[in-house]
Amino acid sequence: MEVANHAAKRKRDYSDYDNGDDGRSASAPSNGEEIDLSLLEALEKSQQNPVEALDIKTLKKLVLAFERRLKDNTAARLKYPDQPEKFADSEVELHEEIEKLKILAGGPELYPELVSLGTVASITQLLNHDNTDIAIDAVSLIQDLTDEDVFDGEEKDEPANVLVDALIENNALELLVQNLSRLSESDPDESAAIYSTLSTIENLIEIKPAVAELVCERTKLLKWLVGKIKVREFDSNKQYASEILAILLQNSMANQKRLGQMNGVDAVLQAVAMYKSRDPKTGDEEEMVENLFDCLCCLLMPLENKEKFVKAEGVELMIIIMNQKKLCYGSAIRALDFAMTNYPPACERFIDVMGLKTAFPAFMGKIPVSKKNKKKGFKEELEERLISLIASLFGGILRGSRRERLLIKFVEHECEKIDRLMELYMRYSNRVKAETERLNDIELDDLEMDEEEKYNRKLDSGLYTLQLIAVILGHLWTSEHPQMRARIELLLKQNKLSRKDVKDVLQEYHGNVGDLEGPEEKERAQSKIQKFISAF
């Protein structure tokens, strides 16, 4: 730390005035205590210097003072590079001017003027300052200027984008990430600065989503984040690193592939493996673990990462987590669902390592009890994941002994799993019918709604899960196993349904399947569904 560090410390010390060492209010001295004179001096100073109106004139005044202090500090450092005491005062003054610039967060409409004055270049230059404290001041300033609370209206979108564009143009992304490498977690101030840096990056992404890919292209942020989540000890920076990593991956196939090429799949698996047999200790740690599973699921979108997942024994790890019946139980099922969707090798591995024995008790409703499982919607989400997982198994295992092992599960114990499947079919069917009737009533009220919007509303009510159940029924029916067919026929009849009802669900699915897939995948999926439609 530089000698100028005492300036930053001085600001933090004001919090000490709230309470005395003995727990009494400092504003009410007793036993002859004297009132803290420094507090009175600070109060007197604030009264002598009322807050100025925030306008262009004030902006130029602040910028001029800041640029002057920056110039003085630069000159002093060049003249006396080996004599810190010669430039310490200029560093304190520069710190104070940076703090004053934070007032600009109250007037984002002035940001275009701030940019035109060239001040953004000077601010970003400070991220590379020899004094880490000054670099931390710059991070804090950018964080304040880009905070989401500053931009709460559409009229502020343009100033926000002007500022972010200027920051990017002046290499703020590169400098922010480079600065992370010289900040030490062992120093409280620098550890806080790491958190502020991550917050600033999140702010920039919030304002300009394209930053999510840009920061990964231009910097080594992904590498830093991966290194942080692999650390065994939990802290707030590890939690935030997991959150930023999830944000970077969630809507970017490019980032998903980029991290996969950096051995990211294995790194995230190592991070979640720490919780295979134990639960997080706090709510914050639990949130971090959920972030890590979000990262894993995003990583499993590209096909090449699914391959890496299987090679890294990710399927086995998820099954171990399920068998431990800890808090991550549902997250492991979600990850398996992503891994096995449209990827037969993962389905084959799942069956080979006794995954059926682990998954089907959950499908039957035997879910381990935990505080997370009691949360509203958890059980339903888990059911939908398991239905998707079973549909993927049937789609990925088309023949051979693995297929027979899967089919046998629906025959054993007097076809109890077919009973469960039909129970779920009825629940989701009734829900979709209710939503369809509601949409029809809306049309009668002369409210405009196109077919795509109506279909999306039905998907939200559970149509996709209903379609997957119908697909599973199609696989069971076309297996031509007499006991399965008889059971399906009986259950349809008991619920006052017919094979035509299942066929209608499949027909609607056929018309909409694979809208997000490539043409070959869509054609393949439609061909399978048509086979089921013809069989029913």
N, C-alpha and C positions, 0 to 999 in steps of 0.2 A: 504493500500500500504506500502511496505517496504521502508527504507531510500534509498536503491539502485535504486529507481525509477528514480532519477535524471539522471542516465546514459542513460536510454531509451529516456528521455525527451530531452537530449542534442542533440541526433541525429536529432530529429524532428525539433529542433530550427534552424537548418541550412537553412531551407526553408525561414526563415525570412530575409536572406541576399538578396533575389531576389528583393525585393522592400522595400523602406524606408517607415516610417509611413506616410509621406506626399504624397506618391504615386510616388516619383521620384526614379529613379534607384539608388541603393546603390553604384554602381560602378562609379557614376559620382557625387561626392559630390559638394555642392555649398555653398556659404556664409560661407566659412571657415570651413565647416564640416570636421572632421577627418575621414579617412578611417577606417572602423571597423578592429581593430587589430586582433581579433580572426579569421577573414576571411583570413587575410594574414598568420597567423600562420598555419591554416588548409592547405592553399595552399603550404606553404613551407614544411610542413610535408609530403604531398603527393608527392612532388618532390624528397624528400630525400628517400622515400620508394617506388621505382617503383614496379609495379605489377610483381610478379614472374610467371614463366611458370607453367602452371597447369599440373603437372605430378605426378607420384607416390611419388617422393621425397617430393614435396610440400604437397601432401595429408598427408603423415606421419608426416610432420612437424606441420601442422595444427591440426591434431588429437592429437599429443603428447601435444601440448600447451593447447588444450581444456581439455583433460583428467587431466592434471596437475591442471588446474584452478578448475575443478569440484571436484577433490580430496581435494584441499585446502579449498574450500567452505564447503564441507561436514564435514571436520574435524573441521573447525571453528564453524560451527553451533552446532556440537555435544559438543564441549568444552564450548561454551558460548551460550547456548540455550535461555537465558533470557536477553542477552546483544547485541541487534542488531548492535550497533556501533562497536562491535568487529569483526563482519563478513561482515559489509557493503562493505568494500573495496574489499573483495574477490568476492562479488556478482557483483560489477561493472566490475571486471576483467573477471568473467565468462560470463557476458553479452557480453563483447567485443569479446571474443573468439567464442561465438555462432554466432555472426554477421560475423566473418571472415569465418566460415564454409560455409556460403551461396555461396561463390565463387565456390564451388564444383558443383553447378547447371550448370556451364559452361562446365563441363566434366563428363557427365553421364557414360562414359566408365569406370570411376574410381569407380563407385558404388559397383561392386563386391569386390573390395579391401577394400572399406569403411566397407562393411559388414563383411568381413573376419577379420578385425581388432577389431571387437566387438563394434564399435562406435555407431551402431544403438541402442544397448541396453542402452547406456549412454544417448543418445538423448531422447529416449522414457521415460527414468527414470525422466527426467527433467519435463515432463508433470505433474508430481505429486509433483513438488517442492513446498516447503512451501511459497516461494515468488511467488505470482501470476505473477509478471512481468517476472520472469525467465521462468515460464511455458508458458507464451505468446510468449517469444522468441523462445521456442522450437516448438510451433505451427507454427510460421512464418518460421522457418528453414525447417520443414517438408513440408510446403506448397510450398516453393521455390524449394526444391529438387524434388518434384513430379509434378511440373507445366507442363501442356501439351506442352508448348512451348519448354521445354527441350527435349522432345521426338518427333522429327519430321521426323524420318526415321526408316525403318524396323530394321536397325542394332542396334538401341537403344532400341528395345523391350525387349531384354534379360536383360540388366542392369536394366531397369525399373522394371521388374518382380522380379528380385533378391532383389531389395530394398524393394518393397512392401511386398514380402514374409517375409523378415526380420522384417519389421515393424509389421506385423500381428503376427509373432512368439513372438515378444517382447511386445505384448499386447497394441500396439498403438491405436487400435480401442477402446478398453475399456477405456484407459486413456484419449483419446481425448473427448469422450462423458462424462466421469466423470468430466472432467475439465469444461465442459459447465455449470454444475450446480453451480459452484462457481464464474462464471463471471457475473458481474452486467451490465445490460443494461444502467443504469444511469451513469456509468463511460465511457467516450468516448473511452479510450484505450481498456477497456474490451469489450465494444460493438463491436469495430473493430475486437477484437480477436475472438468473436463469429462468425463473418462473415468469418474470416480466417479459423476457424475450419471447418465450413461448406464447404468452398472451398477446404480444404485439403481432406475431405471425398469424395467430388466429384472427385478430382484428382485420388484418390485411386481406385474408381469405374471405372473411365475412363481407367486406366491402367489394372485393373483386375476386370472385371464385376462381378465375383463371390463374391466380397466384398459387393455388394448390399444386398445379403441375409445373409452373414456372420455377418455384422454389426448389423443387426436386430436380429439375433439369440443370439449374445453375449452381446449386450448392450441394454440400454433403450432409444436409439435414437428415435424410433418411438414415444414413450411417450413424449419426449421433443419436437419433431416437432409438434405433435398434440396440445400440450399446447401452443406453439408459434402461430400457425395459428388461435387459438381461441381468442387471444388478439384482442380487438377492434381497437386499434390504429395501423395505418400502419407505417412501417419503412422498411429500406432495409433488415434488418435481417428477418422480417416476409416474405418479398418477397422471400428471398433466402431459407427460411425454406420450403415454398410452392414448390419451384423448386426441392429441394432435396427430398421431400416427393414424388413428381411425378416421379422422377428418380428411387427411391426405388420400386415404385409400377408398373412401366410400363411393365416390362418383368418378373415379379415374382409372380406367383400364390401363392407361400408360403407367401410372404409379404402381398399380398392382403387379404389372409385369416387371417393372424396374426393380421393385423390392424382391420379387421372386428370383431375379437374376443375381441378387446380392445375398442369396442364401437366407432370405427373409422368412420363408416358411418354417425352416428349421429353428430360426431364432425365436419366432413367436411360439412355436411348440415348446421350446425350452422354457419360455416365460410362463406359459400356462401349466406346464408340468410341475411347477412349484406348488400347485394347488390340487394335485391329483388325489391327495389323501388328507388334506386339511382345508379348513374354511378360512376365508379372510377374517382378520381380527376386528376390523372396523368398517363402518359404512363407506369411508373413502377408499379403503383397500378393496372392498367388494365392487365398487364402481370401476376401479382400475382393472380388475379381473374381467368384468363385463366388456370394458374397452378392448382388452386383449383378444377376447373371443370375437368381438366385432371385427377387429383387424384380421383375424384368422379367416373368418367367413368371407370378407372382402377379397383376401388373397386367393381364396378358392374359386373365384369367378373364372379366371383364365384357365384353359385346359392344361397348359404346361405346369401350372402350380398345383393342380390336382395330382399330377404325376409325382411331383416333388413331395407332396403330402403323403402319398402311399409309400414312397421309397424311404421317407423319414419315419415310417411306422406311426404315422398320425392316427390311422384307424385304430390300431392297438391302444394308443394312449387314450383316445376318446372312450373306448370300451372300458378301460381300467377306471377312468373317471366315473363312468356310469355305475360300475360295480361297487365303487366306494360309497355311492349314494350321498355325496356331499353337496354343497351349494352349487357346484358347477355342473350338476347332473343334466339340467335342461340345456345348458350352453353346449355341452358335448354332443347332445342329440342334434342341436342346430348345426354345429360344424359338420357332423356326419352327413346331414341332409345336403349341405352345400357340396361336400366332397363327392357324393355319390350321384348327384344329378347329372345325367348325360355322361357318366364316366364308368363304364362297366368294370375296369380293373379295381376300382374302389369297392364296388358291389361284391366282386369275387373275393377280395381280401376280407371284407366284412363277414361273409359266410364262413370263410376258412378259419377265422379266429373266434368262432363261436358267438358272433354278433347277434344271431337270431335268438339265442338263449337269453341275451341281455335286453334286446329291444321289445320282444313280444310281451313280457310281463307289463312293461310300461304301456304298450298298446292296449292291454286289457284293463288299464286303469290303476295298476299297482305302482303308484308313484311314491317315492320316499318322501317323508314329511320333513320340511324345513321351513324357515321363516320366508324364504323366497317363494316356495311353492304355494304359500298361502296368499300371495299377492293376487289381486284381481286380474283375471285374464291369463294367468300363467298356465293353468291346466289346459285351457282351450288352445293356447298357442302350441303347447307340447303335443297335444293330439294332432294338430294340423301338421306339425313337423314329422311326426311318426307316420302319418298317412302318406306324406310326400316321400319319406324314406322308403316305405314299403312299395310304393308305386315305382320308385327308382330301381329297387331290387328286381321287380318283375320286368321292368324295361331293359335292365342291364344283364340279367341272367336268363337267357332264352332257351337253353337246353342243358342236358347233362345232369350229373348227380347233384350239383348245387341247386338246379331248378327243382328237382324232386324234393330236396330237403326243405325248400321254401314252400312248396305246395302241401307237403305233409303237415306243416304247421296249421293249415286251415282244415285239416281233417281230424287231427288228434283232439281228444277230450270232447267227443261228440260235436265237432264243428263249432266249438265255442267262439272261435275267432271270426267265423262267418256271421255268427249271431251279433258279435260286437260290431262288425263292419256294417251290418244292416241297421243296427241301432244308431250308429253315426250317420249313415245315409239318411235315415228318417229325420234326424235332428237338423241336418244341414238342408235337406230338401224343404222342410217346413219353413225354415228361416228364409230361404230364397223365394219360396212361394209368397210369403208375407211381404217381402220387399217388392216383388213383381206386382202384387196387387196394389201396393202403395204407389208405385210408379204409374200404374194405369189410372189411379185416382187423380194423380197430379195432371195427367194428360187431359182428363175430363174437365179439369179446372182451367183449361186453355193455357197452361204454362209450357213454354217451349223446352224441349229436351230431345237431342238427337240420339240415334241408336247407340253410338259409341259411349255417350255419357250414361245411358241407361244400363249398358252392359257393365261399365265400370262400377256403377252403384251396386249391381248384383254381385260382382266380384267381391266388393267390400263386405257384403252380407254373408259370404261363405261359398259362393258359386264355384270358385276354383277348387276348393277342398271337396265339394260334392262331385265335381268332374273327375278328380283323382280317385275317389271312392268308386265311381262308375267304371273307371279304367281298370282298377283292381278286380272288380266284379267281372269285367270282360276277360281278364287273364284267367280267372278261376273257371268261368263258363267255357272258354275255348280249350281248357285242359281236358275237357270231355270226361272228367271224373264223375261217375254217376252219383256218388254220395254228395259231392259238392253241388251239382246241378239240382238235385232233389232238395237240398237244404235251401238254396237260393229261391227256388220256386215256392217252397212252403212259406218262407219268410215274406216274400213279395205278396203272396195271397193273404197272409195274416194281417199285413199292413194295407190291404185293399189297393195294392199296386199290381202292375203287370210288367212283363219284360219291355213293353213299349215305353214305359216311364223311364227306364234306364237308357233305352235307345235314344229317347228324346234329349236326355242330358248329354249323351255322347255326341249326338248330332250337332248340338249347339257348340260343344267343345271343338268338334271337327272344323267348324266354320271359323273359329277364332284362334286355334292353336298355333303356337310358334310365331306369333307376331314379332317377337323380339329375337328370334333365331334367324339363321341364314336360310336361304331357299331350300337347300338340300335337307337340312334338319327338319324344316317344316313339312316337306313332302314325305319324309320318312315317318314322322309322327302322325300325319294325316292318314297314311297308309295303314298303320297299326289300328288307329281308331276305327277306320272303315271296316276292318276285319271284325272288330267287336260288334259294330252296328249290324253287319250282315249276319253274324252268329246269333244275335238276340232276335 
